[in-house]
């Protein structure tokens, strides 16, 4: 069993980092008492810009997906904040094509 885990250890480390990235984006989507909507939107945009300049293909994919969710107002099931509620799922389950 340990030998099998050793084979995928590097991949699991990358996946864990991607999950943490998505959790950070998810935190920008949730209203809270500590940050305003404008501050969270700025964090969202900064994260997207960081991913756009990343050499990591997954981060580049995430950046493209974020563009589609930015600046969405109160229409058609979109949160009254600024992003669609299913953004983390959209980022996680749409893998980049090679």
MODA-V165314 format. One line per field, one symbol per residue. ss: DSSP state (A for helix, B for strand, O for the rest). phi: phi as a letter, one per 20 degrees, with the letter a starting at -180 (. if undefined). A space follows every 50 residues. Layout:
ss=???
phi=???
This chain:
ss=OAAAAAAAAAAAAAAAAAAAAAAAAAAAAOOOOOOOAAAAAAAAAAAAAA AAOOOOAAAAAAAAAAAOOOOOOOOOOOOOOOOOOOAAAAAAAOOOOO
phi=.gfffffdgffffffgfffffffffgffedgbeecfgffffffgffffff ffefeffffffgffffgfdfmeeedlmegffbcffdggffffedffed
